[in-house]
Amino acid sequence: MKTHDSRNGVASANRSNQHGSDATHWTHNPKNVAFIGDYLPRQCGIATFTSDLYKSYNSFISQSNAVVVSVNDTTDGYDYPSEVRYDFYQHDQEAYRKAAEFLNSKDTDVVCLQHEYGIYGGPAGNYILTLLRNLTMPIVTTFHTILKTPNEDQLLVLKSIADLSSRVVCMSEKGRDFLINIYEIPDDKIDVIPHGIPDMPFVDPHFFKDKFGMEGKQTLLTFGLLSPNKGIENVIRALPRIVEQFPNVVYMVLGATHPHLLKHEGETYRDSLKKLAADCGVRDNVRFYNQFVELDDLLEYLGSADIYITPYMNPAQITSGTLSYAFGCGKAVVSTPYWHAEELLADGRGVLVPFGDSEAVADQIINLLVDEPMRHAMRKRAYLVGREMIWERVIQQYANSFAQARQERMSTINSQSPYAMGGHGSAAFKLPTLRLDHLYRLTDSTGIIQHARHHLPFYEEGYCADDNARALILALTLQETGLGDRKLGQAADNYCAFINHAYTEEHRRFRNFMSYDRRWLEEFGSDDSTGRTIWSLGTCIGRSGDRNTVIWAMGLFEKVLPSIVHMNSPRSWAFALLGIYEYQKKFNDDRLAKTIQRQLLDKLMYCYTETATDDWPWFETILSYDNAVMAHVLIRSGDERLVQIGVTSLQWLITLQTAERGHFQPIGSNGFYRKGQARAYFDQQPLEAQSTISACLAALEVTGDSEWHRIAIRIFKWFTGLNDLGLPLYDQQTGGCRDGLHIDRVNQNQGAESTLSYLLALAELYNTQKQRAGTKSVNVTINSLIEG
């Protein structure tokens, strides 16, 4: 079993007892996430949040390959860092559609949208709907503002975004309440995830004060982009009473003026605050830091503060990033009772004062400065709760939401599938036309290229004996069925030549992986690759009508066959047994082949008797890849007792791999299925379908029971869309087969293993159809079955 996915460009091979983790299909973290929002260096709270979210996801999610799509408030945009792969102007509606096309072409797992009124174009930001409606992947939206009394446009836009999203995120319980009761969003669609914060140690403020020349002073701090709704003037008006009792108090106002305010009014507001401080006689007790600070600097400012103040004037603030940062760093907080503050500072974790009440601000700050034990107890309570808000924990909650969104997207696709109502195509099934275009596209003078990026051969990852053996078996099967042509014969010679070169006399087995520049990458290959190559040699001897090819294969077959007995993989024994069965079509009385056949069957039966139980009639304690081949070889053994065991184990395997709605549902390669543990449902591989079809057709041949043919046809339909997603893996345009079925989509790459699995399954079904219908009646239509 091989997988190769263009999402990360990584190929993996599971050849001989290489079993994966036991993770279930809904728990793995999506890797290819696209974050949409505004982004640093744009000066905006959402830009900071999107940046922190992206960086934290890449830091804490293994092998993350996240990207950012940023929205600009200027036509010139910004000098973005490299993670911003695409940006567009907020007032250009067509640009939203193009951004969706970009994300669709990236094969993105999940889109995470940051929503805030004012950063997207159109009435109430409705241009963003153009982007969302054109996306093909699940969407998770974080709502940063949730209005209690939205106007008609605001209500419609937020509800539409929620409808287009698989999951929505808010940062407080009040936000959840509003989403349910005002915007009519189902509760089970909402994830409450707190605003993330950096993981800062609990420190004494004196540790950082010298950085700002604050030694021996009591420090108050407010930070964030400066604008009139922040209520800073109310703190300045409270300062005379505070300074009267604590002359060394300094109020630090940190933050650049909001860019939109600066553009229209300049520094008028900041200047008015400075004048107010002078008029109140506290000019020397207020320090303005007119800068947009980076995270490291911000943490030092926060660290130096004795008390943090958020004196905002508007109660309708569902989320405050600045409050979250200060709270999580263990600051004593005085705040007006806007929505987020009410929730976060409850139970003694902070102090609330009425809006616009300077006297109350003075009272509470004086109380906290006087009563140090109370202040430090408040700090500790806040810090302990804040541990649940650090980015490492918040990111895992986002990852869980992303994974759930993908799972729910899969369920939606299932419910819309033509097979969801139980229709499995009861009418007579016509086998598709056989096309060899992609087989030839992947084949060159050396052999068959093992991987592809979409339909294009991926030369970088070279060749392998496994796939050349499969390709040779396919060519021989097609030639025997009457579907071969001259071009296929030439390709078969190339596959033979590759196998011949793969043989190593020293080890009496085959090397497997070869680079594109024709260098072998190992001394010898896995047990399974040697077993599969033996299978191809036996097929050459049993099916080829070319005397030279048979003589060549005979020599290698006799050299390698004895070595298989000393290998440890049950699949390698099974592959070799298939080769022996093919060989015996011509040479049934060869004593060497018979002896090794008996030894391998005995080894397989020992595995079976050691492992099998009534509820697990199988050869191993795990179902991994190419499972059906072990039942297959018992069915073809000719031993009545072994045939019955093979049929029983295959029936069990098929029952296990049949979904509730009746379609084929192979064991997923993302964890496989270990006895007594959770089963993996994805990623489903074409190899499993082909292997199981082949075993069913063997059971049909041996038992004569036509039900096995019906099962084989049903499993074959997995390739054409009768599967968990209702999506075809076979690509009619290219003639290739896609590499697997993920939780919410197909892997668009069309590598050799997948394409050969499809073609082998189709070729065997053609062969069975020919045998069942009779040669004469089939020959009339056989030429119309092959194309390319």
C-alpha positions in Angstrom: 0.0 0.0 0.0 1.4 3.4 -1.0 0.0 6.8 -0.6 1.1 10.0 -2.1 -0.8 13.3 -1.6 0.0 16.6 -3.2 -1.0 18.4 0.0 2.4 17.7 1.5 4.4 16.1 -1.3 5.3 13.2 0.9 5.2 9.6 -0.3 4.9 6.7 2.1 5.1 3.0 1.6 3.7 0.3 3.9 5.2 -2.9 2.5 5.9 -5.5 5.2 4.1 -5.3 8.5 4.5 -1.5 8.7 1.4 -0.7 10.7 0.2 2.8 11.4 -1.2 4.4 14.5 -4.6 3.5 16.0 -6.1 7.0 15.5 -9.7 7.0 14.4 -10.7 8.8 11.2 -12.1 11.9 12.9 -9.3 12.7 15.3 -6.4 13.7 13.1 -5.6 17.3 12.8 -6.1 18.9 9.3 -2.7 20.0 7.9 -3.7 22.2 5.0 -5.7 25.0 6.6 -6.2 28.4 5.0 -6.8 31.3 7.4 -8.7 34.3 5.9 -8.7 37.7 7.5 -6.6 40.8 7.6 -3.0 40.3 8.6 0.1 42.0 10.0 1.7 44.4 9.2 -1.7 45.9 8.9 -2.5 47.6 12.2 -5.7 46.0 13.4 -6.8 43.7 16.2 -8.0 41.1 13.7 -4.7 41.2 11.9 -2.9 40.5 15.2 -5.3 37.6 16.0 -5.0 36.0 12.5 -1.2 36.2 12.7 -1.2 34.6 16.2 -3.6 31.9 15.1 -1.6 31.1 12.0 1.8 31.0 13.8 0.4 29.0 16.7 -1.2 26.4 14.4 2.1 25.9 12.6 3.9 25.7 15.9 1.6 23.2 17.7 0.1 21.1 14.9 2.6 18.6 13.6 3.4 18.9 9.9 1.1 21.8 9.5 1.1 23.4 6.0 -1.2 26.3 6.7 -1.4 29.5 4.6 -3.0 32.9 4.9 -5.3 34.8 2.5 -5.4 38.4 3.5 -7.9 41.2 2.8 -6.5 44.7 2.2 -8.0 48.1 3.1 -5.8 49.7 0.5 -5.3 49.0 -3.2 -1.6 48.8 -2.7 -1.8 46.2 0.1 1.0 45.5 2.5 4.5 44.0 2.6 3.3 40.7 4.0 5.4 37.8 5.3 5.8 34.6 3.2 2.8 32.8 4.8 0.4 35.2 3.1 0.0 33.4 -0.2 -2.8 35.5 -1.6 -4.3 38.9 -0.9 -7.1 41.0 -2.3 -8.7 44.4 -2.0 -11.8 44.5 0.2 -14.0 46.5 -2.2 -13.3 44.5 -5.3 -16.1 41.8 -5.4 -14.6 39.9 -8.3 -11.4 39.5 -6.3 -13.3 37.4 -3.7 -14.3 34.9 -6.4 -10.7 34.7 -7.6 -9.5 34.1 -4.0 -11.9 31.1 -3.8 -10.5 29.7 -7.1 -7.0 30.0 -5.6 -8.0 28.1 -2.5 -9.8 25.4 -4.5 -6.7 24.9 -6.6 -4.6 24.4 -3.4 -6.6 21.3 -2.4 -7.2 23.0 1.0 -8.5 20.9 3.9 -10.4 23.6 5.8 -10.8 27.4 5.5 -10.8 29.3 8.8 -12.5 32.7 8.3 -12.0 35.6 10.7 -15.2 37.6 10.6 -15.5 41.2 11.7 -17.8 43.9 10.4 -15.8 46.5 8.5 -13.0 44.4 7.0 -14.9 43.0 4.1 -16.6 45.0 1.3 -20.3 45.4 0.5 -23.2 46.2 2.7 -22.3 44.8 6.2 -19.4 43.0 4.5 -21.5 40.8 2.3 -18.8 40.5 -0.4 -17.2 37.7 1.7 -20.2 35.6 0.8 -19.0 35.6 -2.8 -15.8 33.9 -1.6 -17.5 31.4 0.7 -20.1 30.3 -1.8 -17.4 29.4 -4.3 -15.3 27.3 -1.9 -15.3 23.5 -2.2 -13.9 22.7 1.2 -15.5 23.0 4.7 -15.4 26.4 6.4 -15.0 27.2 10.1 -15.8 30.9 10.9 -14.7 32.8 14.0 -17.1 35.6 14.8 -15.2 38.4 16.5 -18.2 40.7 16.8 -21.7 39.4 17.6 -24.2 42.2 17.8 -27.2 42.1 20.2 -29.3 44.4 18.0 -28.0 44.0 14.4 -29.6 45.9 11.5 -31.2 43.9 8.7 -28.0 43.7 6.6 -25.8 42.7 9.6 -28.3 40.0 10.6 -28.5 38.6 7.1 -24.8 38.5 6.5 -23.9 36.8 9.7 -26.6 34.2 9.3 -25.5 33.5 5.7 -21.9 33.1 6.8 -23.1 30.6 9.5 -25.2 28.7 6.9 -22.1 28.4 4.6 -19.9 27.3 7.5 -19.6 23.7 8.8 -18.7 25.1 12.3 -18.7 28.5 13.9 -16.5 29.7 16.7 -17.2 32.4 19.3 -15.1 33.3 22.3 -17.6 33.5 25.2 -20.8 31.9 26.5 -22.7 35.2 25.9 -21.6 35.0 22.2 -23.0 31.5 22.1 -26.3 32.7 23.6 -26.6 35.5 21.0 -25.8 33.1 18.1 -28.5 30.7 19.2 -31.3 33.1 20.2 -30.7 36.1 17.9 -29.1 34.5 14.8 -30.9 31.1 15.1 -27.7 29.1 14.7 -28.0 25.5 16.1 -26.2 25.0 19.3 -24.4 21.9 18.1 -22.8 23.9 15.3 -21.1 26.3 17.7 -17.7 25.9 19.4 -16.8 28.2 22.3 -13.0 28.7 22.1 -11.4 31.4 24.2 -9.2 34.1 22.7 -5.7 32.7 22.6 -2.9 34.2 24.7 0.9 33.7 24.9 2.2 31.4 27.6 3.8 33.9 29.9 5.2 33.0 33.4 3.7 34.5 36.5 6.1 37.2 37.3 6.5 40.1 39.8 5.9 43.4 38.0 9.2 44.8 39.5 11.1 42.4 37.2 10.2 44.5 34.1 9.9 48.0 35.5 13.5 49.0 35.0 13.0 48.4 31.3 10.7 51.5 31.2 12.3 53.5 33.9 9.5 52.7 36.4 11.6 51.5 39.4 9.8 52.3 42.6 6.5 53.3 40.8 3.1 51.8 40.8 2.1 51.2 37.2 -1.3 51.2 35.5 -1.6 50.1 31.9 -4.0 50.3 29.0 -3.0 49.0 25.6 -4.6 48.8 22.1 -5.2 51.0 19.1 -6.1 54.5 20.4 -9.7 55.7 19.6 -12.3 57.6 21.6 -14.5 54.6 22.4 -11.7 53.2 24.7 -12.6 55.6 27.6 -9.1 56.5 28.5 -10.1 60.0 29.5 -12.1 58.5 32.4 -9.0 57.0 33.8 -7.1 60.3 33.4 -9.9 62.0 35.3 -9.5 59.5 38.1 -5.8 60.0 38.4 -5.8 63.2 40.7 -7.4 61.2 43.6 -5.1 58.2 43.0 -2.0 60.4 42.8 -3.0 62.2 45.9 -2.6 58.9 47.8 0.1 57.3 45.6 2.3 60.1 44.1 4.4 57.5 42.3 1.6 56.1 40.2 2.2 56.2 36.4 -0.6 55.5 33.9 1.0 53.9 30.7 -1.1 54.3 27.6 0.3 51.9 25.0 -0.7 51.8 21.4 -0.7 53.6 18.0 -3.7 55.7 17.0 -6.2 53.6 15.0 -5.2 53.9 11.3 -8.6 55.0 10.2 -8.8 57.7 12.9 -5.3 58.8 12.0 -6.2 59.1 8.3 -9.1 61.4 9.0 -8.2 63.3 12.1 -4.5 62.8 12.7 -3.5 62.8 16.3 -6.3 65.0 17.5 -7.6 62.5 20.0 -4.1 61.7 21.5 -3.4 65.4 21.8 -6.8 65.9 23.6 -5.8 63.2 26.1 -2.4 64.9 26.7 -4.2 68.2 27.3 -6.7 66.6 29.7 -3.8 65.2 31.7 -2.2 68.6 31.9 -5.5 70.3 32.9 -6.0 67.6 35.6 -2.4 68.3 37.0 -1.3 64.7 36.2 0.8 65.3 33.1 3.8 63.7 34.7 1.8 60.7 35.8 0.7 59.7 32.2 3.0 58.3 29.6 1.9 57.7 26.0 3.7 55.1 23.9 2.7 55.8 20.4 3.6 52.4 18.8 2.1 49.2 17.5 4.1 46.7 19.5 5.3 43.3 18.6 4.5 40.4 21.0 7.8 40.3 22.8 7.6 44.0 23.6 4.0 43.7 24.6 4.7 41.0 27.1 7.3 43.2 28.7 4.9 46.1 29.0 2.3 43.8 30.5 4.9 42.3 32.8 5.7 45.8 34.3 2.0 46.6 35.1 0.6 46.4 38.6 -3.0 47.0 37.4 -4.4 46.6 34.0 -7.4 48.8 33.0 -10.0 48.5 30.2 -12.2 51.5 30.6 -14.2 50.9 27.3 -17.4 52.9 26.8 -19.4 50.4 24.8 -21.0 47.4 26.6 -21.6 45.6 23.3 -18.1 44.1 23.0 -18.3 40.3 22.9 -14.5 39.8 22.7 -11.5 41.8 23.8 -8.0 40.5 22.9 -6.3 43.1 25.1 -8.3 42.0 28.1 -7.5 38.3 27.3 -3.8 39.0 27.1 -3.7 41.0 30.4 -5.9 38.5 32.3 -4.0 35.5 31.1 -0.7 37.0 32.1 -1.9 37.3 35.7 -2.7 41.0 35.9 -5.1 42.6 38.4 -7.8 44.0 36.1 -10.1 46.9 36.6 -12.7 47.1 33.8 -16.0 48.6 32.7 -18.7 45.9 32.4 -18.7 45.2 28.7 -19.9 41.7 27.8 -16.5 39.9 27.6 -15.3 41.6 30.8 -18.4 40.6 32.8 -17.8 36.9 31.9 -14.1 36.8 32.2 -13.7 38.8 35.4 -16.5 37.0 37.4 -15.9 35.2 40.7 -13.3 37.6 41.9 -11.0 37.4 38.9 -11.1 41.1 38.4 -13.0 44.3 39.4 -15.9 45.9 37.4 -16.7 49.6 37.5 -19.7 51.5 35.9 -19.3 53.0 32.4 -17.9 56.6 32.5 -17.5 56.6 36.3 -14.1 58.2 37.1 -14.8 58.1 40.8 -15.4 54.4 40.8 -12.2 53.9 38.8 -10.3 55.8 41.4 -11.9 53.9 44.3 -11.1 50.5 42.9 -7.5 51.3 41.9 -6.8 52.8 45.3 -8.3 49.7 47.0 -6.1 47.4 44.9 -2.9 49.5 45.6 -3.6 49.6 49.3 -4.5 45.9 49.7 -1.6 44.0 48.1 -2.8 40.6 49.4 -6.1 41.1 47.7 -4.4 42.3 44.5 -2.1 39.3 44.3 -4.8 36.8 45.1 -6.8 38.3 42.2 -3.8 38.0 39.9 -3.3 34.4 40.8 -7.0 33.5 40.2 -6.8 35.1 36.8 -3.5 33.5 35.9 -4.7 30.0 36.8 -7.8 30.4 34.6 -5.7 31.9 31.9 -3.7 28.6 31.5 -6.8 27.3 29.6 -6.4 30.2 27.2 -2.8 29.7 26.1 -2.3 29.2 22.4 -1.2 25.6 22.7 -4.6 24.6 24.2 -6.6 26.9 22.1 -5.1 25.7 18.9 -6.0 22.1 19.7 -9.6 23.2 20.1 -9.4 24.9 16.7 -7.9 21.7 15.2 -10.7 19.6 16.7 -13.2 22.0 15.2 -11.5 21.8 11.8 -11.5 17.9 12.0 -15.2 17.9 13.0 -16.0 20.3 10.1 -14.4 17.8 7.7 -16.3 14.9 9.2 -19.6 16.8 9.0 -18.8 17.8 5.4 -18.4 14.2 4.6 -21.8 13.4 6.2 -23.4 16.2 4.1 -21.9 14.8 0.9 -23.1 11.3 1.9 -26.7 12.6 2.5 -26.7 14.2 -1.0 -25.1 11.2 -2.7 -27.4 9.3 -5.2 -26.5 6.2 -3.1 -27.6 7.7 0.2 -31.2 6.5 -0.2 -29.9 2.9 -0.7 -29.9 2.8 -4.4 -27.0 0.6 -5.5 -27.9 0.3 -9.1 -29.9 -2.9 -9.2 -30.0 -2.9 -12.9 -27.4 -4.9 -14.9 -24.1 -3.2 -14.5 -22.1 -2.6 -17.7 -18.3 -2.7 -17.2 -16.6 0.6 -18.2 -14.5 0.9 -21.3 -10.9 -0.1 -20.6 -8.5 2.8 -21.2 -4.7 2.5 -21.0 -3.8 6.1 -21.6 -2.6 6.7 -18.1 -0.7 3.4 -17.9 1.3 4.5 -20.9 1.7 8.0 -19.5 3.4 6.6 -16.4 5.5 4.1 -18.4 8.9 5.0 -19.9 11.8 2.9 -21.2 12.9 2.1 -17.6 9.5 1.0 -16.2 6.5 2.5 -14.6 6.9 5.7 -12.5 5.4 5.0 -9.1 3.8 8.3 -8.2 2.0 11.2 -9.9 1.0 14.7 -9.1 -2.6 14.8 -10.3 -2.2 12.9 -13.7 1.4 13.9 -14.3 4.2 11.4 -13.6 6.2 12.6 -10.6 9.7 11.8 -11.7 11.3 12.9 -8.4 10.2 9.7 -6.6 11.3 7.3 -9.3 10.3 3.7 -9.7 9.7 0.6 -7.6 9.6 -3.1 -8.3 6.2 -3.4 -6.6 4.5 -1.4 -9.3 6.5 -2.9 -12.2 5.4 -6.3 -10.9 1.8 -5.2 -10.8 2.0 -3.6 -14.2 3.5 -6.9 -15.7 0.6 -8.9 -14.1 -1.9 -6.5 -15.7 -0.3 -6.7 -19.1 -0.3 -10.5 -19.0 -3.9 -10.6 -17.8 -5.1 -8.2 -20.6 -3.2 -10.2 -23.2 -4.8 -13.4 -22.0 -8.2 -11.8 -22.1 -7.6 -10.6 -25.7 -7.4 -7.0 -24.7 -3.7 -6.5 -25.3 -2.0 -4.6 -28.2 1.5 -4.1 -29.5 2.1 -1.1 -27.3 1.1 -3.1 -24.3 3.5 -5.8 -25.3 6.4 -3.3 -25.5 5.5 -1.9 -22.1 5.4 -5.4 -20.7 9.0 -5.9 -21.9 10.0 -2.8 -20.0 8.4 -4.1 -16.8 10.3 -7.4 -17.3 13.6 -5.6 -17.8 13.0 -3.6 -14.6 12.4 -6.7 -12.6 15.4 -8.4 -14.1 17.6 -5.4 -13.1 16.0 -5.4 -9.6 17.3 -8.9 -8.8 20.3 -9.2 -6.6 22.2 -12.5 -6.8 23.9 -11.9 -3.4 20.6 -11.9 -1.5 18.5 -14.0 -3.9 15.7 -11.4 -3.7 14.7 -8.1 -5.4 15.5 -4.5 -4.7 12.5 -2.2 -4.7 13.0 1.5 -4.9 15.0 3.2 -7.8 15.5 6.9 -8.2 14.7 8.6 -11.5 18.4 8.7 -12.4 18.4 4.9 -12.1 20.2 4.5 -8.8 19.0 1.7 -6.5 18.1 3.2 -3.1 18.5 0.0 -1.0 20.5 -3.2 -0.8 17.3 -5.2 -1.1 13.6 -4.5 -0.8 10.9 -5.5 1.7 9.6 -9.1 2.0 6.4 -8.0 0.4 8.0 -6.5 -2.7 9.9 -9.7 -3.3 6.8 -11.8 -2.8 4.9 -9.6 -5.2 7.7 -9.9 -7.8 7.6 -13.7 -7.5 3.9 -13.4 -8.2 4.6 -11.5 -11.4 7.2 -14.1 -12.5 4.8 -17.0 -11.9 2.2 -15.1 -13.9 4.7 -14.7 -16.8 5.3 -18.5 -16.8 1.7 -19.4 -16.5 0.2 -16.9 -18.9 2.7 -15.7 -21.4 2.8 -17.2 -24.9 6.2 -15.9 -25.6 8.9 -18.6 -25.1 11.7 -16.2 -24.5 9.8 -14.4 -21.7 8.9 -17.8 -20.1 12.5 -19.0 -20.1 13.7 -15.7 -18.6 11.0 -15.8 -15.9 11.7 -19.4 -15.1 15.3 -18.7 -14.3 14.5 -16.0 -11.8 11.5 -17.8 -10.3 13.6 -20.8 -9.4 16.4 -18.7 -7.9 14.1 -16.5 -5.7 11.3 -18.9 -4.7 13.2 -20.8 -2.0 14.0 -17.5 -0.2 10.4 -16.7 0.5 10.1 -19.4 3.1 12.6 -17.5 5.3 10.7 -14.2 5.2 8.5 -13.0 8.0 5.6 -11.2 6.3 2.4 -13.2 5.8 1.6 -11.1 2.8 4.9 -12.0 1.2 3.9 -15.7 1.5 0.5 -15.0 0.1 1.9 -13.0 -2.9 4.4 -15.9 -3.6 1.5 -18.4 -3.4 -0.4 -16.5 -6.0 2.8 -16.7 -8.2 3.0 -20.5 -7.5 -0.7 -21.0 -8.5 0.0 -19.1 -11.8 3.1 -21.2 -12.4 1.2 -24.4 -11.8 -1.1 -23.6 -14.7 1.7 -24.9 -16.9 3.8 -26.9 -14.5 1.5 -28.5 -11.9 3.9 -31.4 -11.1 7.0 -29.3 -10.2 8.0 -30.8 -6.8 9.9 -27.6 -5.7 6.9 -25.4 -6.2 4.7 -27.9 -4.5 7.0 -28.2 -1.5 7.2 -24.4 -1.0 3.5 -24.1 -1.6 2.9 -26.5 1.3 5.4 -24.7 3.5 3.8 -21.3 2.9 0.3 -22.6 3.4 1.4 -24.2 6.7 3.0 -20.9 7.8 -0.2 -19.0 7.0 -2.4 -21.6 8.8 -0.1 -21.4 11.9 -0.7 -17.6 11.9 -4.5 -18.3 11.6 -4.7 -20.8 14.4 -2.6 -18.6 16.7 -4.8 -15.6 16.2 -8.3 -16.5 14.9 -11.3 -16.5 17.3 -15.0 -16.7 16.6 -15.4 -13.0 16.4 -12.0 -12.4 14.7 -11.4 -15.2 12.1 -8.2 -13.8 10.8 -4.5 -14.3 10.3 -3.2 -11.3 12.3 -4.4 -9.1 15.2 -4.5 -6.2 12.8 -6.2 -5.5 9.5 -3.8 -3.2 7.6 -3.4 -3.2 3.8 -4.0 -5.7 1.0 -5.9 -7.8 3.5 -7.9 -10.1 1.2 -4.9 -11.7 -0.4 -4.4 -14.1 2.6 -8.0 -15.4 2.3 -7.6 -15.5 -1.4 -4.6 -18.0 -1.4 -6.4 -20.4 0.9 -9.4 -20.4 -1.4 -7.2 -21.3 -4.3 -5.2 -23.9 -2.4 -7.2 -26.9 -3.5 -7.3 -28.2 0.1 -11.0 -28.5 1.1 -10.3 -27.5 4.7 -8.2 -24.5 3.8 -10.7 -23.5 1.1 -13.5 -23.4 3.8 -11.3 -21.3 6.1 -10.5 -18.9 3.3 -14.2 -18.5 2.4 -15.2 -17.9 6.0 -12.4 -15.4 6.6 -13.2 -13.6 3.4 -16.9 -13.4 4.2 -16.0 -11.9 7.6 -13.7 -9.4 6.0 -16.3 -8.3 3.5 -19.0 -8.0 6.2 -16.6 -5.8 8.2 -15.9 -3.7 5.1 -19.5 -3.1 4.2 -21.1 0.1 5.2 -24.6 0.3 6.7 -25.9 1.5 3.3 -24.4 -1.6 1.7 -21.4 -0.1 -0.2 -17.8 -1.2 0.1 -16.0 0.6 3.0 -12.3 -0.6 3.2 -10.2 -0.3 6.3 -8.5 3.1 6.3 -4.7 3.4 6.0 -4.7 6.3 8.5 -4.4 3.9 11.5 -5.8 0.6 10.1 -7.7 -1.6 12.5 -6.2 -3.4 15.4 -8.3 -6.0 17.2 -10.1 -4.4 20.2 -9.2 -0.9 19.2 -10.8 1.9 17.1 -11.0 1.3 13.4 -9.7 3.8 10.9 -12.2 4.6 8.1 -9.9 6.8 6.0 -7.7 7.1 4.0 -9.3 4.4 1.9 -7.0 2.9 -0.8 -7.8 1.5 -4.3 -5.5 -1.5 -3.5 -8.0 -2.8 -1.0 -10.8 -2.8 -3.5 -8.7 -4.6 -6.1 -7.4 -7.2 -3.7 -10.9 -7.9 -2.4 -12.4 -8.2 -5.9 -9.7 -10.6 -6.9 -10.4 -12.8 -3.8 -14.2 -12.7 -4.5 -13.6 -13.9 -8.1 -11.4 -16.7 -6.8 -14.2 -17.7 -4.5 -16.6 -17.6 -7.5 -14.3 -19.9 -9.5 -13.8 -22.4 -6.7 -17.4 -22.5 -5.2 -19.5 -21.7 -8.3 -21.6 -19.4 -6.1 -22.8 -16.4 -8.2 -23.2 -14.3 -5.1 -19.4 -13.8 -5.2 -19.7 -12.2 -8.6 -22.4 -9.8 -7.4 -20.2 -8.8 -4.4 -17.2 -8.2 -6.7 -19.3 -5.9 -8.9 -20.5 -4.0 -5.9 -16.9 -3.5 -4.6 -15.8 -2.4 -8.1 -18.5 0.3 -8.0 -16.4 1.8 -5.1 -14.1 3.1 -7.9 -17.0 4.7 -9.8 -18.7 6.5 -6.8 -20.5 3.9 -4.7 -18.5 4.8 -1.6 -18.6 6.9 1.6 -18.4 10.2 -0.3 -20.4 9.3 -3.4 -17.4 10.5 -5.5 -15.6 8.6 -8.3 -11.9 7.7 -7.9 -11.6 6.7 -11.6 -10.9 9.7 -13.8 -12.7 9.2 -17.1 -10.8 12.1 -18.7 -7.3 10.7 -18.0 -7.9 7.0 -17.6 -6.2 7.1 -14.3 -7.4 6.3 -10.8 -7.0 8.7 -7.9 -4.9 7.6 -5.0 -7.4 7.4 -2.2 -10.6 8.5 -0.4 -10.0 11.0 2.3 -12.5 12.0 4.9 -14.0 14.7 2.8 -12.6 14.4 -0.7 -10.6 12.2 -3.1 -6.8 12.5 -3.3 -6.4 14.0 -6.8 -3.0 12.3 -7.5 -3.2 9.3 -9.9 -0.2 7.1 -9.1 0.8 3.7 -10.4 -0.5 1.6 -7.6 -4.0 3.2 -7.7 -4.3 3.1 -11.5 -3.0 -0.5 -11.7 -5.5 -1.5 -8.9 -8.4 -0.2 -10.9 -7.2 -1.7 -14.2 -6.4 -5.1 -12.6 -9.9 -5.2 -11.1 -11.5 -4.3 -14.4 -9.3 -6.8 -16.3 -10.2 -9.6 -13.9 -13.9 -8.7 -14.2 -13.6 -8.8 -18.0 -11.9 -12.2 -17.8 -14.7 -13.5 -15.6 -17.3 -12.1 -17.9 -15.7 -13.8 -20.8 -15.6 -17.1 -19.0 -19.2 -16.9 -17.8 -20.6 -15.7 -21.1 -18.6 -18.0 -23.4 -15.8 -17.0 -25.7 -17.9 -16.8 -28.9 -20.5 -14.4 -27.6 -18.0 -12.1 -26.0 -15.6 -11.9 -28.9 -18.1 -9.9 -30.9 -17.9 -7.0 -28.4 -14.3 -7.4 -27.1 -12.7 -4.9 -29.5 -15.1 -2.2 -28.4 -14.0 -2.6 -24.8 -10.5 -1.3 -25.2 -9.5 2.3 -26.0 -6.2 4.0 -26.1 
